[in-house]
Amino acid sequence: MAKIFLSYRRADGVASGARSLIYQKLQEHYGAKSVFMDVERMEVARDFRECLQEELVNTDVMLVLIGPDWTELMQQRGGGEDDFVLIEIETALRLDKPVLPLLLGGAHMPSAEQVPESIKAFTFIHGVDMDTGRYFNEGMSRLCADLDEHIFMGHISRKKLHKGFWYAGAAVAVMMIVALAALTMGEKSMQPVVERTAVSAEKVAVNTEKMAASTESISGDTKEMAKSLDKIASSFESLKTDGIIEQADSANEFYHNARIHELEGDYAKARAAYLGYFKFKQDKIDPHLRYTAMLRVQEGLEGARESYAILAKTFPTDLLAPQLAKALLYPRAQRVPKLQQLASEHPDYTPVYHFLALDYSADRLGARSIGDMREQKVYLARFQELDQAGKLLRHFVDQEQATGWRASADAALKELQAQMATTVLENPVRLTWMKHNAGWNGNVAIAEASTELWWKTAEMESFKKTPMMDYVDNRTGKMLPTPYFSLPVKQVATEISIKYKDRNGVERGPFVFEFEPASQSAKNDIKMLQMTNTSWVSLREFDGKLLLYFTTLLSYRGAIDKITYGVDKEIPATDFPFAEWNQSGMAQITGDMKTYLTVPLETRFVTVQLIYKNGEKSEVVRFDR
């Protein structure tokens, strides 16, 4: 059996859109179990690299789908450990597997300078131009013939595949048509079709287990193509159809025909059926998404944008689905503002939040800033809020696709929560203070890479930028900004504002902090006591006596309200009296002050606990003799 591995990037528009068609054609020629496409099929709770190694060891050839955005996306990922495409190609080259680049949508092979060192050899492989439009079927036939001749040496051909596969394939085809018809037509409108086609469906039915196995093997992402067959069949298992509905006269029937023609590769008829559907002016999003995905496969992004813009002019201005579909055909820099404007004008339009969240996802951006993660969380939360209010399903013909969006939102939110605490997403900046003889140092800690840093007090008219350090941040490749600034020793209480530029050059902030010198001094003193708790007291023998010294605690008594101790007791209960000190920092210890007391010579240990002036209690600290 032939073994083919398909490598692609989801964010590479043309390649991602064409992959399902390529996957389907390869399955038709080599068999349902011969083509591996998605890492999602790998076992859970296992190292991706280990699973990938096992899959590629038995692979005969890897096909790398390269669209116009492939090289730029590779560079954005920067060769990180989470770049699955890079890992796939590295592994295939290391295992000396044949690797064949398929150039889609006018894409070109990357140069050696545009890819990581580990796959430079890949750039010298001759790529194959693949038409994704009118001549797609011819191109796939030539590709399969070349693979048969040069990779599989002619021992696999469509004629020689096991006879049982084709019987199963026939049954699968019927199930696909059944499911898609059910998807687009209500149960009531489907009943006549069901009655007409039950007999023909039974004629091609085969053993249930074989049919289920064939069904499970046909999978793929359905943003542009059909739902995974097993999911469709499970939703509509009681319905059957005999394919194209002649003389379609309803929106659902036109949509059904469009999907069937599209799956058969007859894009001219699919396009005509979609246009028939659009005449009904329904405000459902999934037909528009499928239609624009088909246009992108045929015409590329710019061609699809031009073609759909002409169609969009025929829709009433109050329909939101065409506005969303049109915005999605722009590059991200233009697309995101258009989506944000649509969300602002129609805050209850649920589908727009799905795509805004997607545009701030790791799949789209690769390395993300905390601001990007925060934006994604906001849009995901709004999407779920509207869904729970019953404002999602109304926008779909295919409600299974809406279910997929729900699952995607749940998974994305869980991933965000695992990556970053909510408090950090809301405020990634922490400001701490250290007092010295000349004044205060404000130390800024940011939970992500930054390229510039500014600060100001409430009294300052403008922000002041900290100077750059003589160090390069290996996360950004740029110089590090100095992460601290100074205030005078007599600085009064004020507000401190901090802002910074993230790794993408986006300005974040300002983040505002209260600065109150007295309370900050007390915090510093408490922190110092906590850091030195192993030396709070000491036991020393002198002149036949055992003395318990409290010198360290008395040095920072400005932050202490009460000192309690216990001799050979786990819970301290006796107060140690001391002279009050109302200033911060090191306190004076005069000669007349009591700094120690005498304890029994047989004492084994002492426990100490502090109550600070802010009301907090320290832990009980034990000091063994």
C-alpha positions as CSV (number, residue, x, y, z in Angstrom):
1,M,0.0,0.0,0.0
2,A,1.3,3.5,-0.9
3,K,1.9,5.8,2.0
4,I,1.7,9.6,1.4
5,F,2.2,12.4,3.9
6,L,0.6,15.7,3.2
7,S,2.3,18.7,4.9
8,Y,0.6,22.1,4.9
9,R,0.0,25.3,6.9
10,R,-3.5,26.1,8.1
11,A,-2.8,29.8,7.8
12,D,-1.5,29.5,4.3
13,G,-4.8,30.4,2.6
14,V,-4.5,28.9,-0.9
15,A,-2.8,25.7,0.3
16,S,-5.1,25.3,3.2
17,G,-8.1,25.7,0.9
18,A,-6.8,23.2,-1.7
19,R,-5.6,20.5,0.7
20,S,-9.0,18.8,1.1
21,L,-9.3,18.4,-2.7
22,I,-5.8,17.1,-3.0
23,Y,-6.4,14.7,-0.1
24,Q,-9.6,13.4,-1.7
25,K,-8.0,12.8,-5.1
26,L,-5.0,11.0,-3.6
27,Q,-7.4,8.8,-1.6
28,E,-9.4,8.0,-4.8
29,H,-6.2,6.9,-6.6
30,Y,-4.3,5.1,-3.8
31,G,-6.9,4.2,-1.2
32,A,-8.5,5.7,1.9
33,K,-5.7,4.7,4.3
34,S,-2.8,5.7,2.1
35,V,-2.8,9.4,2.8
36,F,-1.9,11.0,6.1
37,M,-2.8,14.7,6.5
38,D,-3.6,16.0,10.0
39,V,-1.6,15.8,13.2
40,E,-5.0,15.7,15.0
41,R,-5.2,12.0,13.9
42,M,-2.2,11.3,16.1
43,E,-2.7,9.6,19.5
44,V,-3.4,11.9,22.4
45,A,-1.0,12.1,25.4
46,R,2.0,11.3,23.2
47,D,4.9,13.4,22.1
48,F,4.1,14.9,18.7
49,R,7.7,14.3,17.5
50,E,7.5,10.6,18.4
51,C,4.2,10.1,16.6
52,L,5.6,12.0,13.6
53,Q,8.7,9.8,13.5
54,E,6.6,6.7,13.5
55,E,4.3,8.0,10.7
56,L,7.2,9.1,8.5
57,V,9.2,5.9,8.9
58,N,6.5,4.1,6.9
59,T,5.9,7.0,4.5
60,D,6.9,6.6,0.8
61,V,6.7,10.3,-0.1
62,M,5.9,13.7,1.6
63,L,4.0,16.3,-0.4
64,V,4.5,19.8,0.9
65,L,1.7,22.2,-0.1
66,I,3.1,25.6,-0.6
67,G,0.9,28.6,-1.1
68,P,1.8,32.3,-1.6
69,D,2.0,32.9,2.2
70,W,4.1,29.8,3.1
71,T,7.5,31.4,3.2
72,E,6.4,34.4,5.2
73,L,4.7,32.2,7.7
74,M,7.8,30.1,8.0
75,Q,9.9,33.2,8.8
76,Q,7.3,34.5,11.3
77,R,7.5,31.2,13.2
78,G,11.3,31.7,13.4
79,G,12.2,28.0,13.5
80,G,10.4,27.5,16.9
81,E,9.8,24.2,18.5
82,D,6.0,24.6,17.9
83,D,6.5,24.9,14.1
84,F,5.0,21.6,13.1
85,V,5.6,22.1,9.4
86,L,9.3,22.7,10.0
87,I,9.5,19.6,12.2
88,E,7.7,17.5,9.5
89,I,10.2,18.6,6.8
90,E,13.2,18.2,9.1
91,T,12.1,14.7,10.0
92,A,11.5,13.6,6.4
93,L,14.9,14.9,5.3
94,R,16.6,13.2,8.2
95,L,14.9,9.9,7.3
96,D,15.9,10.4,3.7
97,K,12.3,10.3,2.5
98,P,11.4,11.8,-1.0
99,V,9.9,15.3,-0.5
100,L,7.9,16.9,-3.3
101,P,6.8,20.6,-3.0
102,L,3.5,21.4,-4.7
103,L,3.4,25.1,-5.6
104,L,-0.2,26.4,-5.4
105,G,-1.8,29.7,-6.3
106,G,1.3,31.0,-8.2
107,A,3.6,30.3,-5.2
108,H,7.4,30.0,-5.6
109,M,10.0,27.9,-3.9
110,P,11.6,29.7,-0.9
111,S,15.3,30.5,-1.2
112,A,17.9,29.0,1.1
113,E,18.1,32.3,2.9
114,Q,14.4,32.3,3.7
115,V,14.3,29.1,5.7
116,P,16.0,27.7,8.8
117,E,19.4,26.0,8.4
118,S,17.9,22.6,9.1
119,I,15.8,22.5,5.9
120,K,18.0,24.5,3.4
121,A,18.3,21.3,1.3
122,F,14.6,21.4,0.8
123,T,14.9,24.7,-1.1
124,F,16.9,23.0,-3.9
125,I,14.2,20.4,-4.6
126,H,12.3,21.0,-7.9
127,G,8.8,22.1,-7.0
128,V,5.7,21.1,-9.1
129,D,3.3,23.9,-10.1
130,M,-0.3,22.7,-9.4
131,D,-3.3,24.5,-10.8
132,T,-6.1,24.8,-8.3
133,G,-8.8,25.9,-10.7
134,R,-9.9,24.8,-14.1
135,Y,-7.1,22.3,-14.7
136,F,-6.9,20.9,-11.2
137,N,-8.2,17.4,-12.1
138,E,-5.7,17.1,-15.0
139,G,-2.9,18.2,-12.7
140,M,-3.8,15.7,-10.1
141,S,-3.9,12.9,-12.8
142,R,-0.4,13.9,-13.9
143,L,0.8,14.0,-10.3
144,C,-0.5,10.5,-9.5
145,A,1.0,9.2,-12.8
146,D,4.4,10.7,-11.9
147,L,4.2,9.3,-8.3
148,D,3.3,5.8,-9.7
149,E,6.2,5.9,-12.1
150,H,9.0,7.5,-10.0
151,I,8.0,6.7,-6.4
152,F,5.8,3.6,-6.4
153,M,7.4,2.2,-9.7
154,G,4.0,1.5,-11.2
155,H,3.0,-1.2,-8.7
156,I,0.0,0.8,-7.5
157,S,-2.6,1.9,-9.9
158,R,-6.3,2.6,-9.6
159,K,-7.1,-0.6,-11.5
160,K,-5.2,-2.8,-9.2
161,L,-6.7,-1.6,-5.9
162,H,-8.6,-4.1,-3.9
163,K,-12.1,-4.6,-5.3
164,G,-13.7,-4.2,-1.9
165,F,-12.4,-0.6,-1.6
166,W,-14.5,0.5,-4.6
167,Y,-17.6,-1.1,-3.2
168,A,-17.0,0.6,0.1
169,G,-16.2,3.8,-1.8
170,A,-19.5,3.6,-3.6
171,A,-21.3,3.4,-0.3
172,V,-19.3,6.3,1.1
173,A,-20.2,8.4,-1.8
174,V,-23.9,7.7,-1.2
175,M,-23.5,8.6,2.5
176,M,-21.8,11.8,1.5
177,I,-24.6,12.8,-0.8
178,V,-27.2,11.8,1.9
179,A,-25.5,13.8,4.6
180,L,-25.0,16.9,2.5
181,A,-28.6,16.9,1.3
182,A,-29.7,16.6,4.9
183,L,-27.4,19.4,5.8
184,T,-29.1,21.8,3.4
185,M,-32.7,20.6,3.5
186,G,-35.0,20.3,6.4
187,E,-36.3,16.9,7.4
188,K,-39.7,17.8,6.1
189,S,-38.5,18.9,2.7
190,M,-36.1,15.9,2.5
191,Q,-38.9,13.3,2.9
192,P,-39.8,13.0,-0.8
193,V,-36.2,12.6,-1.7
194,V,-35.7,10.0,1.0
195,E,-38.6,8.0,-0.4
196,R,-37.3,8.3,-3.9
197,T,-33.8,7.2,-3.2
198,A,-34.0,4.6,-0.4
199,V,-34.0,1.7,-2.9
200,S,-31.0,3.1,-4.9
201,A,-29.1,3.6,-1.7
202,E,-29.7,0.0,-0.5
203,K,-28.2,-1.3,-3.8
204,V,-24.8,0.1,-3.0
205,A,-24.7,-0.6,0.7
206,V,-22.0,-2.9,1.8
207,N,-20.8,-4.5,5.0
208,T,-21.3,-2.0,7.9
209,E,-17.9,-2.3,9.3
210,K,-16.1,-1.8,6.0
211,M,-18.3,1.2,5.3
212,A,-17.5,2.7,8.7
213,A,-13.8,2.2,8.2
214,S,-13.9,3.9,4.8
215,T,-16.0,6.7,6.3
216,E,-13.6,7.4,9.1
217,S,-10.7,7.6,6.7
218,I,-12.2,10.6,4.9
219,S,-11.5,13.5,7.1
220,G,-10.2,17.0,6.9
221,D,-10.7,20.6,8.0
222,T,-14.1,21.9,6.8
223,K,-13.7,25.7,6.8
224,E,-13.5,25.4,3.0
225,M,-14.6,21.8,2.2
226,A,-17.2,19.2,3.4
227,K,-17.5,18.1,7.1
228,S,-15.7,14.9,8.0
229,L,-18.0,12.2,6.7
230,D,-18.4,10.3,9.9
231,K,-19.6,13.5,11.7
232,I,-22.1,14.2,8.9
233,A,-23.4,10.7,8.8
234,S,-23.9,10.6,12.6
235,S,-26.0,13.7,12.4
236,F,-28.2,12.7,9.5
237,E,-28.0,8.9,9.4
238,S,-31.7,8.5,8.9
239,L,-31.7,10.5,5.6
240,K,-30.7,9.5,2.1
241,T,-30.5,11.3,-1.3
242,D,-29.7,10.4,-4.8
243,G,-27.4,13.3,-5.5
244,I,-28.2,16.4,-7.6
245,I,-31.7,17.8,-7.2
246,E,-33.0,18.5,-10.6
247,Q,-35.0,21.8,-11.0
248,A,-33.9,23.1,-7.6
249,D,-36.3,25.8,-6.5
250,S,-35.4,26.5,-2.9
251,A,-32.4,28.0,-1.2
252,N,-31.6,24.7,0.5
253,E,-31.8,22.8,-2.7
254,F,-29.4,25.2,-4.5
255,Y,-27.0,25.0,-1.6
256,H,-27.2,21.2,-1.6
257,N,-26.4,21.1,-5.3
258,A,-23.5,23.5,-4.9
259,R,-21.9,21.3,-2.3
260,I,-22.3,18.2,-4.4
261,H,-20.9,19.8,-7.5
262,E,-18.0,21.2,-5.5
263,L,-17.1,17.8,-4.1
264,E,-17.2,16.3,-7.6
265,G,-14.8,19.0,-8.8
266,D,-17.3,20.6,-11.2
267,Y,-16.6,24.2,-10.1
268,A,-18.6,25.8,-12.9
269,K,-21.8,24.1,-11.9
270,A,-21.0,24.6,-8.2
271,R,-20.6,28.3,-8.8
272,A,-23.9,28.5,-10.7
273,A,-25.7,26.7,-7.8
274,Y,-24.2,29.0,-5.3
275,L,-25.4,32.0,-7.3
276,G,-28.8,30.4,-7.3
277,Y,-28.7,30.1,-3.5
278,F,-27.6,33.7,-3.1
279,K,-30.7,35.0,-5.0
280,F,-32.7,34.1,-1.9
281,K,-30.8,36.8,0.1
282,Q,-30.5,34.6,3.2
283,D,-28.2,35.9,6.0
284,K,-26.5,32.6,6.7
285,I,-22.7,32.7,7.0
286,D,-21.6,29.2,6.0
287,P,-22.6,29.3,2.3
288,H,-20.7,32.5,1.9
289,L,-17.6,31.0,3.6
290,R,-17.7,27.9,1.4
291,Y,-18.2,30.0,-1.8
292,T,-15.3,32.3,-1.0
293,A,-13.1,29.4,-0.1
294,M,-13.9,27.8,-3.5
295,L,-13.1,31.2,-5.2
296,R,-9.7,31.3,-3.4
297,V,-8.8,27.9,-4.5
298,Q,-9.7,28.8,-8.1
299,E,-8.6,32.4,-8.4
300,G,-6.2,33.1,-5.5
301,L,-6.9,35.7,-2.8
302,E,-7.0,38.8,-5.0
303,G,-9.1,37.2,-7.7
304,A,-11.6,35.9,-5.1
305,R,-11.8,39.4,-3.5
306,E,-12.6,41.0,-6.9
307,S,-15.2,38.3,-7.9
308,Y,-16.9,38.4,-4.5
309,A,-17.0,42.2,-4.4
310,I,-19.1,42.2,-7.6
311,L,-21.5,39.7,-6.0
312,A,-21.6,41.5,-2.7
313,K,-23.1,44.6,-4.4
314,T,-26.2,42.6,-5.2
315,F,-27.1,41.9,-1.5
316,P,-29.1,44.2,0.7
317,T,-27.0,46.4,2.9
318,D,-28.6,45.0,6.1
319,L,-27.2,41.5,5.4
320,L,-24.2,40.8,7.6
321,A,-22.9,37.6,6.2
322,P,-21.8,39.2,2.9
323,Q,-20.0,41.9,4.8
324,L,-18.2,39.4,6.9
325,A,-17.2,37.2,4.0
326,K,-16.0,40.2,2.1
327,A,-13.8,41.4,5.0
328,L,-12.2,37.9,5.3
329,L,-10.8,38.2,1.8
330,Y,-8.3,40.9,2.8
331,P,-4.8,40.4,4.3
332,R,-4.7,40.5,8.1
333,A,-3.5,44.1,8.3
334,Q,-6.7,45.3,6.5
335,R,-8.9,42.5,7.6
336,V,-8.7,43.0,11.4
337,P,-9.8,46.7,11.3
338,K,-12.7,45.7,9.0
339,L,-13.8,42.9,11.4
340,Q,-13.5,45.2,14.4
341,Q,-15.6,47.9,12.7
342,L,-18.3,45.2,11.9
343,A,-18.3,44.1,15.5
344,S,-18.5,47.7,16.7
345,E,-21.5,48.4,14.4
346,H,-23.2,45.1,15.2
347,P,-22.1,44.0,18.7
348,D,-24.4,41.0,18.8
349,Y,-23.2,39.4,15.5
350,T,-21.6,36.3,16.8
351,P,-19.7,35.0,13.8
352,V,-17.4,38.1,13.6
353,Y,-16.0,37.3,17.1
354,H,-15.0,33.8,15.9
355,F,-12.8,35.3,13.2
356,L,-11.4,38.1,15.3
357,A,-10.3,35.5,17.9
358,L,-8.8,33.4,15.1
359,D,-6.8,36.4,13.8
360,Y,-5.2,36.8,17.3
361,S,-4.5,33.0,17.6
362,A,-1.1,31.4,17.6
363,D,-2.0,29.7,14.3
364,R,-2.2,33.1,12.6
365,L,0.5,35.0,14.5
366,G,3.0,32.4,15.6
367,A,4.9,34.1,18.4
368,R,2.3,36.3,20.2
369,S,2.5,39.2,22.6
370,I,0.4,39.2,25.8
371,G,-1.7,41.9,24.2
372,D,-2.5,39.5,21.3
373,M,-3.5,36.9,23.9
374,R,-5.6,39.3,25.7
375,E,-7.4,40.4,22.6
376,Q,-8.1,36.7,21.7
377,K,-9.5,36.1,25.1
378,V,-11.9,39.1,24.9
379,Y,-13.2,37.9,21.5
380,L,-13.6,34.3,22.6
381,A,-15.5,35.4,25.8
382,R,-17.8,37.5,23.7
383,F,-18.4,34.7,21.2
384,Q,-19.3,32.3,24.1
385,E,-21.5,34.9,25.7
386,L,-23.6,35.4,22.6
387,D,-23.7,31.7,21.9
388,Q,-25.1,31.0,25.4
389,A,-27.7,33.7,24.7
390,G,-28.8,31.7,21.6
391,K,-27.3,34.0,19.0
392,L,-25.0,31.6,17.1
393,L,-27.0,28.8,15.4
394,R,-29.4,31.3,13.7
395,H,-26.5,32.3,11.4
396,F,-25.9,28.8,9.9
397,V,-27.4,26.4,7.5
398,D,-24.9,23.7,8.6
399,Q,-25.2,23.7,12.3
400,E,-22.5,21.1,12.6
401,Q,-20.1,23.8,11.6
402,A,-21.3,26.0,14.4
403,T,-20.6,23.1,16.8
404,G,-17.1,23.0,15.5
405,W,-16.7,26.7,16.3
406,R,-17.9,26.1,19.8
407,A,-15.4,23.3,20.3
408,S,-12.6,25.5,18.9
409,A,-13.5,28.4,21.3
410,D,-13.5,26.1,24.3
411,A,-10.1,24.6,23.4
412,A,-8.6,28.1,22.7
413,L,-9.8,29.4,26.1
414,K,-8.4,26.4,27.9
415,E,-5.1,26.9,26.1
416,L,-4.9,30.6,27.1
417,Q,-5.7,29.7,30.7
418,A,-2.9,27.1,30.7
419,Q,-0.4,29.6,29.2
420,M,-1.1,32.7,31.2
421,A,-2.9,33.7,34.4
422,T,-5.8,36.1,33.9
423,T,-4.2,38.7,36.1
424,V,-1.1,38.7,33.9
425,L,-3.2,39.1,30.7
426,E,-5.0,42.1,32.2
427,N,-1.8,43.7,33.5
428,P,1.6,42.1,32.5
429,V,3.6,44.8,34.3
430,R,4.8,44.6,37.9
431,L,6.5,47.6,39.6
432,T,8.6,47.2,42.8
433,W,10.6,49.7,44.7
434,M,13.9,49.8,46.4
435,K,14.9,52.7,48.6
436,H,18.6,53.9,48.9
437,N,20.4,56.9,50.2
438,A,19.8,58.9,47.0
439,G,16.2,58.1,46.5
440,W,14.0,55.4,45.1
441,N,14.6,52.8,42.3
442,G,11.4,51.7,40.4
443,N,12.1,48.2,39.0
444,V,9.8,47.2,36.1
445,A,9.1,43.6,35.3
446,I,7.1,42.8,32.2
447,A,5.8,39.3,31.5
448,E,6.9,39.3,27.9
449,A,9.7,40.7,25.7
450,S,9.7,44.5,25.3
451,T,11.6,46.7,22.9
452,E,11.0,50.1,24.5
453,L,9.9,51.3,27.9
454,W,8.5,54.6,29.2
455,W,7.4,56.0,32.6
456,K,6.0,59.1,34.1
457,T,4.7,60.5,37.4
458,A,1.4,62.3,37.7
459,E,3.3,65.6,37.9
460,M,5.3,65.0,34.7
461,E,3.8,66.4,31.4
462,S,5.1,63.6,29.2
463,F,6.5,60.1,29.4
464,K,10.2,59.6,29.8
465,K,11.9,56.7,27.9
466,T,14.5,54.6,29.7
467,P,17.8,54.2,27.9
468,M,18.8,51.1,26.0
469,M,21.1,48.6,27.6
470,D,24.2,47.1,25.9
471,Y,22.5,43.7,25.7
472,V,20.5,42.0,22.9
473,D,17.3,40.2,23.9
474,N,17.5,36.9,22.1
475,R,13.6,36.8,22.0
476,T,13.4,39.9,19.8
477,G,16.9,40.3,18.4
478,K,16.8,43.9,19.6
479,M,18.5,45.8,22.4
480,L,17.0,45.6,25.9
481,P,15.4,48.7,27.4
482,T,16.7,49.5,30.9
483,P,14.1,48.0,33.3
484,Y,14.2,50.6,36.0
485,F,14.1,54.3,36.7
486,S,14.8,56.6,39.7
487,L,12.8,59.0,41.9
488,P,14.2,61.6,44.4
489,V,14.4,60.7,48.1
490,K,11.7,63.3,48.9
491,Q,9.3,62.1,46.3
492,V,5.7,62.6,47.5
493,A,2.8,60.2,46.9
494,T,1.9,60.1,43.3
495,E,0.7,57.9,40.4
496,I,3.3,56.1,38.2
497,S,2.3,55.2,34.6
498,I,4.2,52.6,32.7
499,K,4.0,51.7,29.0
500,Y,6.1,49.6,26.6
501,K,6.3,48.3,23.1
502,D,5.9,44.6,22.7
503,R,7.8,42.3,20.3
504,N,5.5,43.2,17.5
505,G,6.1,47.0,17.9
506,V,2.6,47.5,19.4
507,E,2.5,50.0,22.3
508,R,0.9,48.6,25.4
509,G,-0.4,50.6,28.4
510,P,-0.3,52.8,30.2
511,F,-0.5,50.7,33.3
512,V,-1.0,52.8,36.4
513,F,0.4,52.2,39.9
514,E,0.0,54.1,43.2
515,F,3.3,55.2,44.8
516,E,3.0,56.0,48.6
517,P,6.5,56.4,50.1
518,A,5.6,55.5,53.7
519,S,3.6,52.3,52.9
520,Q,6.2,51.4,50.3
521,S,9.0,51.7,52.9
522,A,7.0,49.5,55.2
523,K,6.6,46.9,52.4
524,N,10.3,46.9,51.8
525,D,11.1,46.4,55.5
526,I,8.6,43.5,55.7
527,K,10.2,42.0,52.6
528,M,13.6,42.4,54.1
529,L,12.4,40.6,57.3
530,Q,10.9,37.8,55.3
531,M,14.2,37.4,53.3
532,T,16.2,37.2,56.6
533,N,13.9,35.1,58.7
534,T,16.6,32.5,59.4
535,S,18.5,35.1,61.4
536,W,15.8,36.8,63.3
537,V,17.1,35.6,66.6
538,S,20.2,33.7,67.8
539,L,21.1,31.6,70.9
540,R,24.5,32.1,72.4
541,E,26.2,30.8,75.6
542,F,28.0,33.4,77.7
543,D,29.4,33.3,81.2
544,G,27.5,30.1,82.0
545,K,24.2,31.5,80.7
546,L,22.2,30.9,77.5
547,L,21.2,34.2,75.9
548,L,18.5,34.7,73.2
549,Y,19.3,37.8,71.0
550,F,16.7,39.8,69.0
551,T,19.2,42.2,67.3
552,T,18.1,41.6,63.7
553,L,14.4,42.1,64.5
554,L,15.1,45.3,66.4
555,S,17.0,46.7,63.4
556,Y,13.8,46.6,61.3
557,R,11.3,47.2,64.1
558,G,9.8,50.1,62.1
559,A,7.6,47.5,60.3
560,I,6.9,45.4,63.4
561,D,4.0,45.8,65.8
562,K,4.6,42.8,68.0
563,I,7.3,40.1,68.6
564,T,6.2,36.8,70.2
565,Y,8.5,34.0,71.1
566,G,8.3,30.6,72.8
567,V,11.0,28.5,74.5
568,D,10.7,24.8,73.7
569,K,7.2,25.5,72.5
570,E,5.9,25.0,68.9
571,I,3.5,28.0,69.3
572,P,5.1,31.2,70.5
573,A,3.0,33.1,73.1
574,T,5.3,35.4,75.0
575,D,5.8,39.0,74.0
576,F,9.2,40.6,73.7
577,P,9.0,44.3,74.6
578,F,10.9,46.8,72.5
579,A,11.0,50.6,71.9
580,E,8.8,51.7,69.0
581,W,10.4,53.1,65.8
582,N,8.2,55.0,63.3
583,Q,10.6,55.3,60.4
584,S,11.5,53.0,57.6
585,G,14.8,51.2,57.0
586,M,17.4,50.4,59.6
587,A,16.4,51.5,63.1
588,Q,18.8,52.8,65.7
589,I,19.8,50.5,68.6
590,T,20.9,52.5,71.6
591,G,23.0,51.2,74.5
592,D,20.1,51.3,76.9
593,M,17.9,49.1,74.8
594,K,17.2,45.5,75.8
595,T,18.3,43.3,72.9
596,Y,18.4,39.9,74.6
597,L,17.1,37.8,77.4
598,T,18.3,34.8,79.4
599,V,16.7,31.4,78.7
600,P,17.2,28.0,80.5
601,L,20.5,26.3,79.6
602,E,18.6,23.1,78.7
603,T,16.6,25.0,76.0
604,R,16.4,22.9,72.8
605,F,14.7,25.3,70.4
606,V,12.9,28.7,70.2
607,T,10.0,29.7,68.0
608,V,9.2,33.3,66.8
609,Q,6.3,35.0,65.1
610,L,5.9,38.6,64.1
611,I,2.8,40.8,63.7
612,Y,3.5,43.6,61.2
613,K,2.1,47.1,61.5
614,N,-0.1,46.5,58.5
615,G,-1.8,43.7,60.5
616,E,-0.3,40.8,58.7
617,K,1.2,37.9,60.6
618,S,4.4,36.1,59.7
619,E,4.9,32.4,59.7
620,V,6.1,30.7,62.9
621,V,9.9,30.3,62.5
622,R,11.8,27.7,64.6
623,F,15.4,28.1,65.7
624,D,17.1,24.9,66.9
625,R,20.0,25.1,69.3
